């Protein structure tokens, strides 16, 4: 009998809707395509490189968790990180055309937009899993300011916590929160083959994206529907805060051992991949 293969994200295609991705030495092998969407003179078809660093940082997190996944970097934001709902929506349609299994969106805005929602609904209907950052407006005043598209029910909204599973002060709260993931003092790839340490829910979302890629790379999970996938994630989560789903932690933090059902070799491979990185994932 053949032993189960250790999941590495192989065969899973991931769109990163962000500031683009630079060809950093650690992630260049995973980047299968780079696309630029633009609507003004700030972006041109030739301007594929990440001039901000945000998208490259996100890609580095995903690569460390699911190194054999295929990244499609869809650039929708300029050097200053600014974008708009039109470009995010077009990037979602583009990701579906690129046959991406997962769409990581670590950018967003405060107000509802019907056209953006239609793009999200379209991707959901086509079976793409959308993982979105909840936003960094904080929770001190208990105000529900979750960013769109994370606020849409068709997405997986991810808030942020620290290594001790305490909610990050900047993590936006609300009934739409599905899960939390590490978001404080995260080190990842940056511009010019460098590294940087940053914090934010933008960097919690790719943790979840990476774990979903591992899950989908297991053959029997490949054709799971978005609903089935979300159910599996909930079952594999450790409840935090109030009992059951709450506005702070959602369903809690996903335990990578549970989501992969202790797949043979997973722990050994992960710890060898990069020492210390995965201590955040084991609960």
Secondary structure, DSSP 8 states (H G I E B T S, - for coil): ---------TT-EEEEEES-----TTTTTTEEEEEE--SSTT--TT--S-SSSHHHHHHHHHHHHSTTSEEEEEE---TT----HHHHHHHHHHHHHTT-SEEEE---BSS--HHHHHHHHHHHHTT-EEEEE--SS-STT--B---BTTTSTTSEEEEEE-TTS-B-TT--B-TT--EEEE-SSEEEE-GGG-EEEE-STHHHHHHHHHHHHHHHTSGGGTT--HHHHHHHHHHTEE--SSSSSBTTTBT-EE-HHHHTTT-TTHHHHHHHHSTTGGGGT--
